[in-house]
Amino acid sequence: MVRQPFARIVRATLVAAVCTLGAAFVAGCGERAPSFTNLDITGNTQFGRDFSLPDSNGHVRTLADYKGKVVVLFFGYTHCPDVCPTTMAELSQALQQLGPEAAKRVQVLFVTVDPERDTPALIGQYVAAFNPTFAALRPADDAQLKQVTKDFRVYYAKVPGNAPDSYTMDHTAASYVFDTNGKLRLFARDGQGVTPWVHDLKLLLD
């Protein structure tokens, strides 16, 4: 389950924030700025600039590990019934459409908001099922999860099911995209389709 109203509120807030940052970020709203399909948040200081999380092999990863690549930071969980697998499939298709050389310069990172069930082995298998180049990040404890979601203003909440292990997670339906220089550039809606991803990734790779 995904809390769509929250995503719409965040989007509206971002639009206002980006276009009122002042002269220092005029390029972000000016005519020379790339015409992205997704929300351009270049220069916005309200969101995280980095992360430090273990991957599915236990190695701590930061943005510096992916220097020179466009990084898509995607928050979700493996038991998600709809938006998460849809977005993962769309990103995989987008990389295929970009072609092998361009795809090598894009790194998709899946950050679980449900580390209780999403073991390192499970998330590793999950992302690889969509694309072998995708990587998974799993907060080591509740404190790390709270910190990274706070940094990127990602909402998440457990929704009880009929059994203790059948719960779902409400979460923000969006991803964050960094350019090849490690700068945060885009707030991307999940489940948007393949075409917007291909369009915006090409702009960031050029």
PyRosetta script that sets phi, psi and omega in degrees:
from pyrosetta import init, pose_from_sequence

init()
pose = pose_from_sequence("MVRQPFARIVRATLVAAVCTLGAAFVAGCGERAPSFTNLDITGNTQFGRDFSLPDSNGHVRTLADYKGKVVVLFFGYTHCPDVCPTTMAELSQALQQLGPEAAKRVQVLFVTVDPERDTPALIGQYVAAFNPTFAALRPADDAQLKQVTKDFRVYYAKVPGNAPDSYTMDHTAASYVFDTNGKLRLFARDGQGVTPWVHDLKLLLD")
pose.set_psi(1, 144.0)
pose.set_omega(1, -176.1)
pose.set_phi(2, -130.2)
pose.set_psi(2, 136.4)
pose.set_omega(2, -178.9)
pose.set_phi(3, -88.2)
pose.set_psi(3, 87.2)
pose.set_omega(3, -176.2)
pose.set_phi(4, -63.6)
pose.set_psi(4, -41.0)
pose.set_omega(4, 179.3)
pose.set_phi(5, -55.8)
pose.set_psi(5, -38.1)
pose.set_omega(5, 179.7)
pose.set_phi(6, -61.6)
pose.set_psi(6, -44.0)
pose.set_omega(6, -179.9)
pose.set_phi(7, -61.4)
pose.set_psi(7, -39.7)
pose.set_omega(7, 179.7)
pose.set_phi(8, -66.8)
pose.set_psi(8, -37.2)
pose.set_omega(8, 178.5)
pose.set_phi(9, -65.1)
pose.set_psi(9, -43.6)
pose.set_omega(9, 178.9)
pose.set_phi(10, -61.2)
pose.set_psi(10, -42.9)
pose.set_omega(10, -179.4)
pose.set_phi(11, -61.0)
pose.set_psi(11, -45.1)
pose.set_omega(11, -180.0)
pose.set_phi(12, -62.9)
pose.set_psi(12, -40.2)
pose.set_omega(12, 179.0)
pose.set_phi(13, -64.3)
pose.set_psi(13, -41.0)
pose.set_omega(13, -179.6)
pose.set_phi(14, -64.4)
pose.set_psi(14, -41.8)
pose.set_omega(14, -180.0)
pose.set_phi(15, -58.4)
pose.set_psi(15, -46.2)
pose.set_omega(15, -178.8)
pose.set_phi(16, -66.0)
pose.set_psi(16, -41.1)
pose.set_omega(16, -176.4)
pose.set_phi(17, -67.4)
pose.set_psi(17, -44.5)
pose.set_omega(17, -177.0)
pose.set_phi(18, -61.4)
pose.set_psi(18, -41.6)
pose.set_omega(18, -174.0)
pose.set_phi(19, -86.7)
pose.set_psi(19, 4.9)
pose.set_omega(19, 177.5)
pose.set_phi(20, -124.3)
pose.set_psi(20, 17.6)
pose.set_omega(20, -177.4)
pose.set_phi(21, -75.5)
pose.set_psi(21, -14.6)
pose.set_omega(21, 175.9)
pose.set_phi(22, 101.1)
pose.set_psi(22, -173.3)
pose.set_omega(22, -172.5)
pose.set_phi(23, -62.1)
pose.set_psi(23, -29.8)
pose.set_omega(23, -177.7)
pose.set_phi(24, -62.4)
pose.set_psi(24, -23.7)
pose.set_omega(24, -177.8)
pose.set_phi(25, -121.8)
pose.set_psi(25, 27.8)
pose.set_omega(25, -179.7)
pose.set_phi(26, -57.3)
pose.set_psi(26, -36.2)
pose.set_omega(26, -178.5)
pose.set_phi(27, -59.6)
pose.set_psi(27, -27.2)
pose.set_omega(27, -179.7)
pose.set_phi(28, -69.2)
pose.set_psi(28, -23.0)
pose.set_omega(28, -179.0)
pose.set_phi(29, -119.1)
pose.set_psi(29, -2.0)
pose.set_omega(29, -174.4)
pose.set_phi(30, -83.6)
pose.set_psi(30, 179.5)
pose.set_omega(30, -175.2)
pose.set_phi(31, -68.5)
pose.set_psi(31, -26.4)
pose.set_omega(31, -177.1)
pose.set_phi(32, -82.3)
pose.set_psi(32, -7.8)
pose.set_omega(32, -179.5)
pose.set_phi(33, -70.4)
pose.set_psi(33, 146.1)
pose.set_omega(33, 176.5)
pose.set_phi(34, -58.3)
pose.set_psi(34, 146.0)
pose.set_omega(34, -179.7)
pose.set_phi(35, -91.2)
pose.set_psi(35, 80.8)
pose.set_omega(35, -178.7)
pose.set_phi(36, -75.5)
pose.set_psi(36, 149.4)
pose.set_omega(36, 173.0)
pose.set_phi(37, -75.9)
pose.set_psi(37, -41.1)
pose.set_omega(37, 178.5)
pose.set_phi(38, -84.3)
pose.set_psi(38, 172.6)
pose.set_omega(38, -174.4)
pose.set_phi(39, -72.3)
pose.set_psi(39, 122.2)
pose.set_omega(39, 179.6)
pose.set_phi(40, -80.9)
pose.set_psi(40, 114.3)
pose.set_omega(40, 178.5)
pose.set_phi(41, -115.4)
pose.set_psi(41, 28.1)
pose.set_omega(41, 177.9)
pose.set_phi(42, -54.7)
pose.set_psi(42, 128.4)
pose.set_omega(42, 177.3)
pose.set_phi(43, 84.8)
pose.set_psi(43, -7.0)
pose.set_omega(43, -179.8)
pose.set_phi(44, -71.8)
pose.set_psi(44, 131.6)
pose.set_omega(44, -176.0)
pose.set_phi(45, -101.6)
pose.set_psi(45, 8.9)
pose.set_omega(45, -177.2)
pose.set_phi(46, -83.8)
pose.set_psi(46, -9.5)
pose.set_omega(46, -173.4)
pose.set_phi(47, -121.1)
pose.set_psi(47, 162.1)
pose.set_omega(47, -176.8)
pose.set_phi(48, -58.6)
pose.set_psi(48, 147.0)
pose.set_omega(48, 178.0)
pose.set_phi(49, -105.2)
pose.set_psi(49, -10.1)
pose.set_omega(49, -178.1)
pose.set_phi(50, -161.8)
pose.set_psi(50, 178.2)
pose.set_omega(50, 178.1)
pose.set_phi(51, -151.8)
pose.set_psi(51, 161.7)
pose.set_omega(51, 176.8)
pose.set_phi(52, -146.4)
pose.set_psi(52, 97.7)
pose.set_omega(52, -173.3)
pose.set_phi(53, -139.8)
pose.set_psi(53, 147.4)
pose.set_omega(53, 176.2)
pose.set_phi(54, -71.1)
pose.set_psi(54, 142.9)
pose.set_omega(54, 173.8)
pose.set_phi(55, -88.4)
pose.set_psi(55, -173.7)
pose.set_omega(55, -175.8)
pose.set_phi(56, -68.6)
pose.set_psi(56, -11.4)
pose.set_omega(56, 176.5)
pose.set_phi(57, -101.6)
pose.set_psi(57, 3.0)
pose.set_omega(57, 178.1)
pose.set_phi(58, 89.8)
pose.set_psi(58, 1.1)
pose.set_omega(58, 179.1)
pose.set_phi(59, -85.4)
pose.set_psi(59, 130.1)
pose.set_omega(59, 179.7)
pose.set_phi(60, -73.8)
pose.set_psi(60, 128.3)
pose.set_omega(60, -177.5)
pose.set_phi(61, -116.2)
pose.set_psi(61, 143.6)
pose.set_omega(61, 172.8)
pose.set_phi(62, -129.5)
pose.set_psi(62, 174.2)
pose.set_omega(62, -179.4)
pose.set_phi(63, -60.1)
pose.set_psi(63, -31.6)
pose.set_omega(63, -179.0)
pose.set_phi(64, -60.6)
pose.set_psi(64, -25.3)
pose.set_omega(64, 179.5)
pose.set_phi(65, -66.9)
pose.set_psi(65, -16.3)
pose.set_omega(65, -175.7)
pose.set_phi(66, -118.5)
pose.set_psi(66, 29.0)
pose.set_omega(66, -179.6)
pose.set_phi(67, -55.9)
pose.set_psi(67, 134.2)
pose.set_omega(67, 179.9)
pose.set_phi(68, 90.5)
pose.set_psi(68, -2.8)
pose.set_omega(68, 179.6)
pose.set_phi(69, -115.3)
pose.set_psi(69, 152.6)
pose.set_omega(69, 167.4)
pose.set_phi(70, -77.9)
pose.set_psi(70, 128.7)
pose.set_omega(70, -176.9)
pose.set_phi(71, -113.0)
pose.set_psi(71, 126.4)
pose.set_omega(71, 174.8)
pose.set_phi(72, -105.0)
pose.set_psi(72, 113.4)
pose.set_omega(72, -179.6)
pose.set_phi(73, -98.9)
pose.set_psi(73, 108.4)
pose.set_omega(73, -171.1)
pose.set_phi(74, -114.7)
pose.set_psi(74, 123.4)
pose.set_omega(74, -179.7)
pose.set_phi(75, -98.7)
pose.set_psi(75, 130.4)
pose.set_omega(75, -179.9)
pose.set_phi(76, -171.5)
pose.set_psi(76, -158.6)
pose.set_omega(76, 177.1)
pose.set_phi(77, -157.9)
pose.set_psi(77, 153.1)
pose.set_omega(77, -169.6)
pose.set_phi(78, -69.5)
pose.set_psi(78, -24.6)
pose.set_omega(78, -179.7)
pose.set_phi(79, -88.1)
pose.set_psi(79, 4.3)
pose.set_omega(79, 179.8)
pose.set_phi(80, -60.3)
pose.set_psi(80, 127.8)
pose.set_omega(80, -173.9)
pose.set_phi(81, -83.6)
pose.set_psi(81, -15.2)
pose.set_omega(81, -171.9)
pose.set_phi(82, -140.4)
pose.set_psi(82, -74.6)
pose.set_omega(82, -170.4)
pose.set_phi(83, -62.9)
pose.set_psi(83, -43.9)
pose.set_omega(83, -176.4)
pose.set_phi(84, -60.4)
pose.set_psi(84, -54.6)
pose.set_omega(84, 179.7)
pose.set_phi(85, -64.4)
pose.set_psi(85, -31.5)
pose.set_omega(85, 177.8)
pose.set_phi(86, -63.6)
pose.set_psi(86, -46.8)
pose.set_omega(86, -179.5)
pose.set_phi(87, -66.1)
pose.set_psi(87, -40.2)
pose.set_omega(87, 178.6)
pose.set_phi(88, -61.7)
pose.set_psi(88, -41.3)
pose.set_omega(88, 178.4)
pose.set_phi(89, -65.8)
pose.set_psi(89, -40.1)
pose.set_omega(89, 179.2)
pose.set_phi(90, -64.4)
pose.set_psi(90, -41.1)
pose.set_omega(90, 179.3)
pose.set_phi(91, -65.4)
pose.set_psi(91, -38.9)
pose.set_omega(91, 178.0)
pose.set_phi(92, -63.8)
pose.set_psi(92, -43.3)
pose.set_omega(92, 178.0)
pose.set_phi(93, -64.7)
pose.set_psi(93, -37.1)
pose.set_omega(93, 179.5)
pose.set_phi(94, -62.9)
pose.set_psi(94, -42.1)
pose.set_omega(94, 178.7)
pose.set_phi(95, -64.7)
pose.set_psi(95, -36.5)
pose.set_omega(95, 177.3)
pose.set_phi(96, -63.6)
pose.set_psi(96, -40.5)
pose.set_omega(96, -179.6)
pose.set_phi(97, -71.0)
pose.set_psi(97, -28.1)
pose.set_omega(97, 177.8)
pose.set_phi(98, -68.5)
pose.set_psi(98, -26.6)
pose.set_omega(98, -177.0)
pose.set_phi(99, 96.8)
pose.set_psi(99, 157.1)
pose.set_omega(99, -172.9)
pose.set_phi(100, -60.3)
pose.set_psi(100, -39.7)
pose.set_omega(100, -177.3)
pose.set_phi(101, -68.9)
pose.set_psi(101, -45.0)
pose.set_omega(101, 178.6)
pose.set_phi(102, -68.4)
pose.set_psi(102, -38.7)
pose.set_omega(102, -178.2)
pose.set_phi(103, -61.8)
pose.set_psi(103, -29.8)
pose.set_omega(103, 178.4)
pose.set_phi(104, -64.2)
pose.set_psi(104, -19.2)
pose.set_omega(104, -176.7)
pose.set_phi(105, -99.9)
pose.set_psi(105, 14.2)
pose.set_omega(105, 177.3)
pose.set_phi(106, -123.0)
pose.set_psi(106, 131.2)
pose.set_omega(106, 176.9)
pose.set_phi(107, -121.7)
pose.set_psi(107, 117.9)
pose.set_omega(107, 175.5)
pose.set_phi(108, -93.5)
pose.set_psi(108, 126.4)
pose.set_omega(108, 179.5)
pose.set_phi(109, -118.4)
pose.set_psi(109, 119.7)
pose.set_omega(109, 179.6)
pose.set_phi(110, -96.2)
pose.set_psi(110, 115.7)
pose.set_omega(110, 179.7)
pose.set_phi(111, -103.9)
pose.set_psi(111, 117.2)
pose.set_omega(111, -178.4)
pose.set_phi(112, -78.4)
pose.set_psi(112, 139.1)
pose.set_omega(112, 173.2)
pose.set_phi(113, -101.6)
pose.set_psi(113, 10.5)
pose.set_omega(113, -178.5)
pose.set_phi(114, -134.3)
pose.set_psi(114, 58.6)
pose.set_omega(114, -178.4)
pose.set_phi(115, -64.4)
pose.set_psi(115, -15.6)
pose.set_omega(115, 178.1)
pose.set_phi(116, -59.7)
pose.set_psi(116, -42.5)
pose.set_omega(116, 179.0)
pose.set_phi(117, -101.8)
pose.set_psi(117, -28.9)
pose.set_omega(117, -176.0)
pose.set_phi(118, -83.2)
pose.set_psi(118, 85.1)
pose.set_omega(118, 177.9)
pose.set_phi(119, -68.9)
pose.set_psi(119, 161.6)
pose.set_omega(119, 177.5)
pose.set_phi(120, -54.6)
pose.set_psi(120, -43.1)
pose.set_omega(120, -179.7)
pose.set_phi(121, -63.9)
pose.set_psi(121, -41.6)
pose.set_omega(121, -177.7)
pose.set_phi(122, -66.5)
pose.set_psi(122, -46.1)
pose.set_omega(122, -177.7)
pose.set_phi(123, -70.5)
pose.set_psi(123, -30.6)
pose.set_omega(123, 176.4)
pose.set_phi(124, -63.8)
pose.set_psi(124, -44.1)
pose.set_omega(124, 178.5)
pose.set_phi(125, -68.5)
pose.set_psi(125, -37.1)
pose.set_omega(125, -177.5)
pose.set_phi(126, -62.0)
pose.set_psi(126, -51.8)
pose.set_omega(126, -177.1)
pose.set_phi(127, -68.7)
pose.set_psi(127, -36.3)
pose.set_omega(127, -179.8)
pose.set_phi(128, -65.1)
pose.set_psi(128, -27.2)
pose.set_omega(128, 179.2)
pose.set_phi(129, -66.2)
pose.set_psi(129, -26.4)
pose.set_omega(129, 178.2)
pose.set_phi(130, -89.3)
pose.set_psi(130, -41.5)
pose.set_omega(130, 179.9)
pose.set_phi(131, -163.9)
pose.set_psi(131, 128.6)
pose.set_omega(131, -176.9)
pose.set_phi(132, -64.3)
pose.set_psi(132, -16.0)
pose.set_omega(132, 179.5)
pose.set_phi(133, -87.8)
pose.set_psi(133, -13.7)
pose.set_omega(133, -180.0)
pose.set_phi(134, -68.6)
pose.set_psi(134, 147.3)
pose.set_omega(134, 177.5)
pose.set_phi(135, -124.3)
pose.set_psi(135, 153.8)
pose.set_omega(135, -178.6)
pose.set_phi(136, -116.7)
pose.set_psi(136, 141.5)
pose.set_omega(136, 176.4)
pose.set_phi(137, -120.4)
pose.set_psi(137, 135.2)
pose.set_omega(137, -176.9)
pose.set_phi(138, -130.3)
pose.set_psi(138, 112.1)
pose.set_omega(138, 175.6)
pose.set_phi(139, -52.2)
pose.set_psi(139, 134.3)
pose.set_omega(139, -175.0)
pose.set_phi(140, -72.6)
pose.set_psi(140, -24.9)
pose.set_omega(140, 179.7)
pose.set_phi(141, -154.6)
pose.set_psi(141, 178.0)
pose.set_omega(141, -177.4)
pose.set_phi(142, -62.8)
pose.set_psi(142, -33.9)
pose.set_omega(142, -179.7)
pose.set_phi(143, -64.1)
pose.set_psi(143, -43.0)
pose.set_omega(143, 178.4)
pose.set_phi(144, -65.0)
pose.set_psi(144, -40.3)
pose.set_omega(144, 178.8)
pose.set_phi(145, -62.5)
pose.set_psi(145, -46.0)
pose.set_omega(145, 179.5)
pose.set_phi(146, -62.4)
pose.set_psi(146, -37.8)
pose.set_omega(146, -177.5)
pose.set_phi(147, -68.5)
pose.set_psi(147, -48.7)
pose.set_omega(147, -177.2)
pose.set_phi(148, -68.2)
pose.set_psi(148, -36.6)
pose.set_omega(148, 178.0)
pose.set_phi(149, -71.0)
pose.set_psi(149, -32.4)
pose.set_omega(149, 175.0)
pose.set_phi(150, -67.0)
pose.set_psi(150, -44.8)
pose.set_omega(150, -179.4)
pose.set_phi(151, -58.0)
pose.set_psi(151, -40.9)
pose.set_omega(151, -176.5)
pose.set_phi(152, -102.0)
pose.set_psi(152, 10.5)
pose.set_omega(152, 176.7)
pose.set_phi(153, 54.1)
pose.set_psi(153, 45.5)
pose.set_omega(153, 178.8)
pose.set_phi(154, -98.4)
pose.set_psi(154, 125.9)
pose.set_omega(154, 177.4)
pose.set_phi(155, -86.9)
pose.set_psi(155, 140.0)
pose.set_omega(155, 172.0)
pose.set_phi(156, -151.8)
pose.set_psi(156, 148.2)
pose.set_omega(156, 178.9)
pose.set_phi(157, -159.6)
pose.set_psi(157, 140.3)
pose.set_omega(157, 178.3)
pose.set_phi(158, -79.1)
pose.set_psi(158, 134.7)
pose.set_omega(158, 176.5)
pose.set_phi(159, -114.3)
pose.set_psi(159, 111.6)
pose.set_omega(159, -175.6)
pose.set_phi(160, -58.0)
pose.set_psi(160, 145.7)
pose.set_omega(160, 177.0)
pose.set_phi(161, -112.1)
pose.set_psi(161, -161.0)
pose.set_omega(161, -179.0)
pose.set_phi(162, -75.8)
pose.set_psi(162, -18.6)
pose.set_omega(162, 178.4)
pose.set_phi(163, -135.4)
pose.set_psi(163, 158.5)
pose.set_omega(163, -177.1)
pose.set_phi(164, -53.5)
pose.set_psi(164, -34.6)
pose.set_omega(164, -176.8)
pose.set_phi(165, -100.8)
pose.set_psi(165, 11.8)
pose.set_omega(165, -177.9)
pose.set_phi(166, -106.5)
pose.set_psi(166, 17.4)
pose.set_omega(166, -179.7)
pose.set_phi(167, -69.1)
pose.set_psi(167, 161.8)
pose.set_omega(167, 172.6)
pose.set_phi(168, -117.5)
pose.set_psi(168, 173.4)
pose.set_omega(168, -179.5)
pose.set_phi(169, -124.9)
pose.set_psi(169, 120.2)
pose.set_omega(169, 166.1)
pose.set_phi(170, -73.3)
pose.set_psi(170, 139.8)
pose.set_omega(170, 177.2)
pose.set_phi(171, -160.1)
pose.set_psi(171, 158.8)
pose.set_omega(171, 178.2)
pose.set_phi(172, -60.8)
pose.set_psi(172, 129.3)
pose.set_omega(172, -177.5)
pose.set_phi(173, -92.6)
pose.set_psi(173, 72.1)
pose.set_omega(173, -177.3)
pose.set_phi(174, -159.6)
pose.set_psi(174, 159.9)
pose.set_omega(174, 176.3)
pose.set_phi(175, -126.1)
pose.set_psi(175, 162.4)
pose.set_omega(175, 176.2)
pose.set_phi(176, -117.6)
pose.set_psi(176, 141.0)
pose.set_omega(176, -175.8)
pose.set_phi(177, -123.3)
pose.set_psi(177, 125.7)
pose.set_omega(177, 177.0)
pose.set_phi(178, -103.8)
pose.set_psi(178, 145.4)
pose.set_omega(178, 178.3)
pose.set_phi(179, -83.0)
pose.set_psi(179, -177.3)
pose.set_omega(179, -175.1)
pose.set_phi(180, -68.0)
pose.set_psi(180, -14.0)
pose.set_omega(180, 176.9)
pose.set_phi(181, -96.2)
pose.set_psi(181, 5.7)
pose.set_omega(181, 178.4)
pose.set_phi(182, 81.3)
pose.set_psi(182, 17.2)
pose.set_omega(182, 179.2)
pose.set_phi(183, -97.3)
pose.set_psi(183, 137.6)
pose.set_omega(183, 178.1)
pose.set_phi(184, -70.4)
pose.set_psi(184, 126.2)
pose.set_omega(184, -174.2)
pose.set_phi(185, -121.3)
pose.set_psi(185, -38.8)
pose.set_omega(185, -170.1)
pose.set_phi(186, -132.8)
pose.set_psi(186, 146.3)
pose.set_omega(186, 167.8)
pose.set_phi(187, -108.8)
pose.set_psi(187, 111.4)
pose.set_omega(187, -171.7)
pose.set_phi(188, -111.5)
pose.set_psi(188, 127.4)
pose.set_omega(188, 177.8)
pose.set_phi(189, -69.4)
pose.set_psi(189, 136.8)
pose.set_omega(189, 177.4)
pose.set_phi(190, -78.5)
pose.set_psi(190, 151.8)
pose.set_omega(190, 178.9)
pose.set_phi(191, 67.6)
pose.set_psi(191, 30.7)
pose.set_omega(191, -175.3)
pose.set_phi(192, -88.5)
pose.set_psi(192, -12.9)
pose.set_omega(192, -175.0)
pose.set_phi(193, 106.8)
pose.set_psi(193, 167.4)
pose.set_omega(193, -175.0)
pose.set_phi(194, -78.3)
pose.set_psi(194, -40.3)
pose.set_omega(194, -172.9)
pose.set_phi(195, -56.5)
pose.set_psi(195, -47.1)
pose.set_omega(195, 178.5)
pose.set_phi(196, -59.8)
pose.set_psi(196, -37.5)
pose.set_omega(196, 178.1)
pose.set_phi(197, -63.9)
pose.set_psi(197, -46.7)
pose.set_omega(197, -179.2)
pose.set_phi(198, -60.9)
pose.set_psi(198, -45.2)
pose.set_omega(198, -179.1)
pose.set_phi(199, -58.4)
pose.set_psi(199, -51.1)
pose.set_omega(199, -174.3)
pose.set_phi(200, -74.4)
pose.set_psi(200, -36.2)
pose.set_omega(200, 177.9)
pose.set_phi(201, -65.3)
pose.set_psi(201, -37.3)
pose.set_omega(201, 176.9)
pose.set_phi(202, -61.9)
pose.set_psi(202, -43.2)
pose.set_omega(202, 178.7)
pose.set_phi(203, -61.0)
pose.set_psi(203, -41.9)
pose.set_omega(203, -178.8)
pose.set_phi(204, -72.3)
pose.set_psi(204, -26.1)
pose.set_omega(204, 179.4)
pose.set_phi(205, -82.9)
pose.set_psi(205, -23.3)
pose.set_omega(205, -178.7)
pose.set_phi(206, -71.3)
pose.dump_pdb("model.pdb")
